[in-house]
Amino acid sequence: MNDPQFNRRKFIKETVTTAAGIMVLSALPNALPAEAGIVTKAPGIQIKGSSTANPAAPRIRFSVIGLNHGHINSQVEAVIRGGGELVSFYAKEPDLAAAFQKRYPQAKQAKTEKEILENKAIQLVVSASIPNERAPLGVRVMRSGKDFMVDKPGITTLEQLAEVRKVQKETKRIYSIMYSERLENRATVKAGELVKAGAIGKVIQTIGLGPHRMNPKSRPEWFFDKEKFGGIICDIASHQFDQYLFFTGSTQAEIVASQVGNFNHPQYPKFEDFGDTMLRGNGGPGYIRVDWFTPDGLKSWGDGRLTILGTEGFIEIRKNIDIAGREGGNHLFLTDQKETRYVDCKDTELPYGKQLVDDIVNRTETAMTQEHCFLATELALKAQKQAQKISIKV
């Protein structure tokens, strides 16, 4: 049967009941096909799952500079899954370098950053350095003729963003920020498939919640300095701005209101433990809240949630934990005009690493458009800069 509506319903039914064998669509927010299974301008999108235990055959060589956040491990593993060969790394801190070398013995420790930047055989540099050092490093990387993939926040000021945009335009290199709450979360990837298939009609709003556990004793000094981490909205909420743009398809947006506070950590006067934002764009409105108040009684560092409201239903994602009792993370609930269903996402493929390597090889934008990457960051930076400081008695 060739009826498009029948095909759409069939896809949704199979996705919900089997949660496996589905084609992963491109992450291009403005080039998403209406029917699942149709992929345009996106080489290598249909992929099989893999881990670093079974990586794709190497297609690029990459190095790491900056190990200051543990996200570096998932960044590296995404590139290896996608076909990257890790050849070297550099870090100023001996303890961080030793731990990384133990985890990735195949990587040679470089003596200087310059050694990596001047190596013409390296095509990509991956970094999770101190946040306010990331954009200047990215500029140096792009000017050395290499692409750059960085942990969020990839940029901490509007001035840095202007410089990064200028150099990226001049060099035509890729500056990719790994918004891992979407790109490395199976339930969020699955939600993208369902939304593109029309499971909840037209998306009209997203609500993104990003609670985190503090664990102050395990945090480095820079973690508590706003100048270095950029502020709570710039830092944590960059994930939620990325998801807002992706799911609403917005290409333009503005901050309606934002606020930040340090409600319960006066011993860290340069820190923020709460922030929220209202925004609206040409694809719909959104709301974001982030905080550092996850209690120790939760069996996860945070009950991250995403609600996607559509004209014909809604999707709620519980990213890290289902407090109703299901084990693990990646929980997706879909409610439409007929019923509410739980979707198992454990077999959903994570396409970002392969797409990024494809883009490096083919000079394409299948993992994420450069404009989407920068717009998500611009919104986070503007919301941070405009935020009213509030206080309450706790």
C-alpha positions as CSV (number, residue, x, y, z in Angstrom):
1,M,0.0,0.0,0.0
2,N,1.4,3.4,-1.0
3,D,-0.8,5.7,1.1
4,P,1.5,8.1,3.0
5,Q,-0.7,8.2,6.0
6,F,-0.8,4.4,6.3
7,N,3.0,4.3,6.0
8,R,3.3,6.9,8.8
9,R,1.0,5.0,11.1
10,K,2.8,1.8,10.3
11,F,6.1,3.3,11.2
12,I,4.9,4.8,14.5
13,K,3.4,1.4,15.5
14,E,6.5,-0.5,14.7
15,T,8.7,2.0,16.5
16,V,6.7,1.9,19.6
17,T,6.3,-1.9,19.8
18,T,9.8,-3.0,18.7
19,A,12.0,0.0,19.3
20,A,14.6,-1.5,16.9
21,G,15.7,-1.5,13.3
22,I,14.7,2.1,12.7
23,M,16.5,4.4,10.3
24,V,18.1,7.2,12.2
25,L,17.3,10.6,10.6
26,S,19.6,13.5,10.1
27,A,20.0,16.0,12.9
28,L,19.5,18.9,10.4
29,P,16.6,20.9,12.1
30,N,15.6,22.5,8.7
31,A,16.0,19.6,6.4
32,L,13.9,16.9,8.1
33,P,11.8,14.8,5.9
34,A,8.1,14.4,6.7
35,E,8.1,10.6,6.2
36,A,10.4,8.3,8.2
37,G,12.7,6.2,6.1
38,I,13.4,9.0,3.6
39,V,16.8,10.6,4.1
40,T,18.1,13.4,1.9
41,K,21.5,15.1,1.7
42,A,22.7,13.0,4.6
43,P,25.4,10.4,3.7
44,G,25.7,7.5,6.0
45,I,22.7,8.1,8.2
46,Q,21.4,4.5,8.4
47,I,23.8,2.9,10.7
48,K,24.2,-0.1,13.0
49,G,24.9,0.3,16.6
50,S,28.5,-0.1,17.8
51,S,30.6,0.6,20.8
52,T,34.3,1.3,21.3
53,A,34.7,-2.5,21.7
54,N,33.6,-2.8,18.0
55,P,34.4,0.5,16.4
56,A,34.0,1.4,12.7
57,A,37.1,1.1,10.5
58,P,39.2,4.2,11.0
59,R,38.5,7.0,8.5
60,I,40.1,9.9,10.2
61,R,42.8,10.5,12.8
62,F,42.0,12.7,15.8
63,S,43.7,14.0,19.0
64,V,42.5,15.4,22.3
65,I,43.5,18.6,24.0
66,G,42.1,19.4,27.4
67,L,40.8,16.8,29.9
68,N,39.2,19.0,32.6
69,H,35.7,17.4,32.4
70,G,34.8,13.7,32.5
71,H,32.6,14.2,29.3
72,I,35.8,13.8,27.4
73,N,35.4,10.0,27.6
74,S,32.0,10.0,25.9
75,Q,33.2,12.5,23.3
76,V,36.2,10.3,22.4
77,E,34.1,7.1,22.3
78,A,31.5,8.7,20.0
79,V,34.3,9.6,17.5
80,I,35.8,6.1,17.8
81,R,32.4,4.5,17.2
82,G,32.0,6.7,14.1
83,G,35.4,5.8,12.6
84,G,38.0,7.9,14.3
85,E,41.4,6.7,15.3
86,L,42.7,8.3,18.5
87,V,46.4,9.0,18.0
88,S,47.5,11.5,20.7
89,F,46.5,13.8,23.5
90,Y,47.7,16.7,25.5
91,A,46.9,18.0,29.0
92,K,48.6,20.3,31.4
93,E,47.6,18.4,34.4
94,P,49.7,15.3,35.1
95,D,47.0,13.5,37.1
96,L,44.4,14.0,34.3
97,A,46.9,12.9,31.7
98,A,47.8,9.7,33.6
99,A,44.1,8.7,34.0
100,F,43.4,9.3,30.3
101,Q,46.5,7.4,29.2
102,K,45.4,4.4,31.3
103,R,41.9,4.5,29.7
104,Y,43.3,5.0,26.2
105,P,46.7,3.4,26.0
106,Q,46.7,3.6,22.2
107,A,47.1,7.4,22.4
108,K,50.5,9.0,22.5
109,Q,51.0,11.8,25.0
110,A,52.1,14.9,23.3
111,K,54.5,17.2,25.0
112,T,52.8,20.4,23.9
113,E,49.6,21.6,22.3
114,K,51.7,22.9,19.4
115,E,52.8,19.3,18.6
116,I,49.2,18.3,17.9
117,L,48.2,21.5,16.0
118,E,51.2,21.2,13.7
119,N,50.6,17.5,12.9
120,K,49.1,17.6,9.4
121,A,47.9,14.0,9.7
122,I,45.4,14.9,12.4
123,Q,42.0,16.0,11.1
124,L,40.0,16.6,14.3
125,V,40.7,17.9,17.8
126,V,38.4,17.0,20.6
127,S,38.4,18.9,23.9
128,A,36.8,19.2,27.3
129,S,39.1,21.8,28.7
130,I,38.1,24.5,31.3
131,P,35.0,26.1,29.7
132,N,36.3,29.6,29.2
133,E,39.4,28.2,27.5
134,R,37.4,26.2,24.9
135,A,36.6,28.9,22.4
136,P,40.2,30.3,22.2
137,L,41.4,26.7,21.7
138,G,38.8,26.1,19.0
139,V,40.0,29.2,17.2
140,R,43.6,27.9,17.3
141,V,42.5,24.5,16.1
142,M,40.5,25.9,13.1
143,R,43.4,28.2,12.1
144,S,45.7,25.1,12.1
145,G,43.4,23.6,9.5
146,K,41.6,21.1,11.7
147,D,38.0,20.5,12.7
148,F,37.0,20.9,16.4
149,M,34.5,19.0,18.6
150,V,34.1,20.4,22.1
151,D,32.1,19.7,25.2
152,K,29.4,22.0,26.2
153,P,29.5,24.9,27.0
154,G,31.6,25.3,23.9
155,I,31.7,29.1,24.2
156,T,31.2,31.2,27.4
157,T,30.8,34.8,26.2
158,L,29.2,36.6,23.2
159,E,32.6,38.1,22.4
160,Q,34.0,34.6,22.1
161,L,31.1,33.6,19.9
162,A,31.7,36.5,17.5
163,E,35.3,35.5,17.2
164,V,34.5,31.8,16.7
165,R,31.9,32.6,14.0
166,K,34.4,34.8,12.2
167,V,37.2,32.2,12.2
168,Q,34.8,29.4,11.3
169,K,33.6,31.4,8.3
170,E,37.1,32.2,7.2
171,T,38.5,28.7,7.6
172,K,35.4,26.6,6.7
173,R,36.4,24.2,9.5
174,I,33.8,22.4,11.6
175,Y,33.1,23.7,15.1
176,S,30.9,21.1,16.7
177,I,29.6,21.3,20.3
178,M,28.5,17.9,21.6
179,Y,25.1,18.5,23.2
180,S,25.1,15.1,24.7
181,E,21.7,15.2,26.3
182,R,20.3,14.9,22.8
183,L,23.1,13.4,20.7
184,E,24.2,10.7,23.2
185,N,20.8,10.0,24.8
186,R,18.9,7.1,23.2
187,A,15.5,8.2,24.3
188,T,16.0,11.7,22.9
189,V,17.2,10.2,19.6
190,K,14.1,8.0,19.6
191,A,11.9,11.0,20.2
192,G,13.4,12.6,17.2
193,E,12.4,9.6,15.1
194,L,8.8,9.7,16.5
195,V,8.4,13.4,16.0
196,K,9.6,13.3,12.4
197,A,7.2,10.5,11.8
198,G,4.3,12.7,13.0
199,A,3.6,10.7,16.2
200,I,2.4,13.8,18.1
201,G,1.5,16.1,15.2
202,K,3.2,19.5,14.9
203,V,5.5,20.3,17.8
204,I,4.4,23.6,19.5
205,Q,6.5,23.7,22.7
206,T,9.3,22.0,24.6
207,I,10.0,22.0,28.3
208,G,13.5,21.0,29.3
209,L,14.5,20.3,32.9
210,G,18.2,19.8,33.8
211,P,18.7,19.1,37.5
212,H,22.2,18.0,38.7
213,R,23.8,16.8,41.9
214,M,26.3,19.1,43.4
215,N,29.0,16.8,44.9
216,P,31.1,19.8,45.9
217,K,34.1,17.8,47.2
218,S,34.6,16.2,43.8
219,R,34.6,19.5,41.9
220,P,37.7,21.5,40.8
221,E,38.1,25.1,41.8
222,W,37.1,26.5,38.4
223,F,33.7,24.8,38.7
224,F,32.6,27.5,41.3
225,D,33.9,30.5,39.3
226,K,31.3,32.0,37.0
227,E,33.9,33.6,34.8
228,K,35.4,30.2,34.1
229,F,32.2,28.1,33.7
230,G,30.1,30.8,32.1
231,G,27.1,30.7,34.5
232,I,24.5,28.0,35.0
233,I,22.4,28.9,32.0
234,C,25.4,29.1,29.7
235,D,26.7,25.8,31.1
236,I,23.9,23.3,31.8
237,A,21.1,24.9,29.8
238,S,23.0,24.8,26.5
239,H,21.6,21.2,26.2
240,Q,18.0,22.5,26.6
241,F,18.4,25.2,24.0
242,D,19.8,22.7,21.5
243,Q,16.8,20.4,22.1
244,Y,14.4,23.3,21.8
245,L,15.7,24.3,18.4
246,F,15.9,20.7,17.2
247,F,12.4,19.7,18.2
248,T,10.5,22.9,17.3
249,G,12.5,23.4,14.1
250,S,13.1,27.0,15.1
251,T,15.7,28.9,13.1
252,Q,15.1,32.2,14.9
253,A,14.4,32.7,18.6
254,E,14.5,35.3,21.4
255,I,14.7,35.3,25.1
256,V,11.5,36.4,26.8
257,A,12.8,36.3,30.4
258,S,15.6,34.6,32.4
259,Q,16.7,34.5,36.0
260,V,19.5,33.0,38.0
261,G,20.3,32.6,41.7
262,N,22.6,31.2,44.3
263,F,20.0,30.0,46.8
264,N,21.9,27.6,49.0
265,H,25.7,27.9,48.4
266,P,26.8,31.2,50.0
267,Q,30.3,29.6,50.6
268,Y,30.7,29.9,46.8
269,P,29.8,33.5,46.0
270,K,30.8,33.2,42.3
271,F,28.5,30.2,41.8
272,E,24.9,29.9,40.6
273,D,22.8,26.9,41.6
274,F,19.5,27.8,39.8
275,G,18.4,29.3,36.5
276,D,15.4,29.3,34.2
277,T,14.4,30.8,30.9
278,M,11.3,31.4,28.8
279,L,11.9,31.8,25.0
280,R,10.0,31.9,21.8
281,G,10.9,31.3,18.2
282,N,9.5,30.8,14.8
283,G,8.8,27.2,15.6
284,G,7.1,27.7,19.0
285,P,7.8,28.7,22.6
286,G,9.9,26.9,25.2
287,Y,10.7,26.8,28.9
288,I,14.0,25.7,30.5
289,R,15.0,25.1,34.1
290,V,18.4,23.9,35.4
291,D,19.6,23.5,39.0
292,W,22.1,21.9,41.3
293,F,19.6,20.5,43.8
294,T,19.4,16.8,43.1
295,P,19.1,15.1,46.5
296,D,21.3,12.2,47.5
297,G,18.2,10.0,47.8
298,L,17.8,9.8,44.0
299,K,19.7,6.9,42.4
300,S,21.0,9.2,39.6
301,W,22.9,12.5,39.4
302,G,19.7,14.1,38.1
303,D,16.1,13.4,37.0
304,G,16.6,15.1,33.6
305,R,13.3,15.5,31.7
306,L,12.1,16.7,28.3
307,T,8.5,17.2,27.4
308,I,7.6,17.7,23.7
309,L,4.1,19.1,23.2
310,G,2.4,18.5,19.9
311,T,-0.9,19.2,18.4
312,E,-1.9,15.5,18.5
313,G,-0.1,14.3,21.7
314,F,3.0,14.7,23.7
315,I,6.3,12.8,24.5
316,E,8.0,12.9,27.9
317,I,11.5,11.6,28.3
318,R,13.0,10.7,31.6
319,K,16.7,10.7,30.6
320,N,18.4,9.2,33.6
321,I,15.9,7.5,35.9
322,D,12.3,6.3,36.0
323,I,11.1,7.0,39.5
324,A,8.2,4.6,38.9
325,G,10.8,1.8,39.2
326,R,12.1,0.8,35.7
327,E,15.8,0.2,35.7
328,G,18.4,2.4,34.0
329,G,17.8,5.5,31.9
330,N,16.4,6.4,28.4
331,H,12.7,6.2,29.3
332,L,10.2,7.6,26.8
333,F,6.5,7.9,27.3
334,L,4.2,8.7,24.3
335,T,0.6,9.9,24.7
336,D,-1.5,10.4,21.6
337,Q,-5.3,10.5,20.9
338,K,-5.7,6.8,21.6
339,E,-3.4,5.8,24.5
340,T,-0.3,6.2,26.6
341,R,2.6,3.9,25.8
342,Y,6.1,3.3,27.1
343,V,8.8,3.0,24.5
344,D,11.9,0.9,25.1
345,C,14.9,2.9,23.7
346,K,17.8,0.6,24.6
347,D,18.4,-0.5,21.1
348,T,18.2,3.0,19.5
349,E,21.3,3.8,17.6
350,L,23.4,6.9,18.4
351,P,24.3,8.5,15.0
352,Y,26.3,11.6,16.0
353,G,29.8,10.1,16.0
354,K,29.4,8.6,12.6
355,Q,27.7,11.7,11.2
356,L,30.5,13.9,12.5
357,V,33.2,11.7,10.9
358,D,31.1,11.7,7.7
359,D,31.0,15.5,7.8
360,I,34.8,15.7,8.3
361,V,35.4,13.4,5.3
362,N,32.7,14.8,3.0
363,R,32.6,18.5,4.2
364,T,28.9,18.2,4.9
365,E,26.5,19.1,7.8
366,T,24.7,15.9,8.7
367,A,25.5,15.8,12.4
368,M,24.4,19.3,13.0
369,T,24.4,22.5,10.9
370,Q,26.9,25.1,12.0
371,E,24.2,27.7,12.3
372,H,22.2,25.4,14.7
373,C,25.3,24.8,16.8
374,F,26.0,28.5,17.1
375,L,22.3,29.6,17.6
376,A,21.8,27.2,20.5
377,T,24.9,28.7,22.1
378,E,23.9,32.3,21.3
379,L,20.5,31.8,23.0
380,A,22.2,30.4,26.1
381,L,24.7,33.2,26.3
382,K,22.0,35.9,25.8
383,A,19.7,34.3,28.4
384,Q,22.7,34.2,30.8
385,K,23.6,37.8,30.2
386,Q,20.0,39.1,30.5
387,A,19.2,37.0,33.5
388,Q,17.9,38.8,36.6
389,K,19.6,37.8,39.8
390,I,17.1,36.6,42.4
391,S,17.4,35.4,46.0
392,I,15.2,33.6,48.4
393,K,15.6,32.5,52.0
394,V,16.1,28.7,52.1
